[in-house]
Amino acid sequence: QVQLVESGGGLVQAGGSLRLSCTASGSIFSINAMGWYRQAPGKQRELVASITNGGSTNYADSVTDRFTISRDNAKNAVYLQINSLKLEDTAVYYCNLKVYYSPGNPYNYWGQGTQVTVSS
């Protein structure tokens, strides 16, 4: 079974920084994408950033100039560097793995979520 383990969440003042980490274990097909989603109270889960095994990245418009996603293929790990935190960044952040067993039809794996809280 594939498992995703997250770390790095916490309480940070507005304007501060945080780095989230996620490591996947188990048998993982080489064609995949890893990323981060977040869900705030009363809102739907939304994509924050993703990165393919080839290094192509995708960011939500609201975080493009503040968040940076990276990965280590050898470790099956993905990281999210969060800078200039805003109050609206407060949410539960979930690590995501999309495995493309079939083209255009990925299978999703999820981490347990880590809380990021931004204070004024």
Buried (B, 14 or more C-beta within 10 A) or exposed (E): EBEBEBEBBEEBEBEBEBEBBBBBEEEBEEBBBBBBBBBBEEEEBEBBBBBBBEEEBBBBEEBEEBBBBBBEBEEBBBBBBBBEBEEEBBBBBBBBBBBBEEEEEBEEBBBEBBEBBBEE
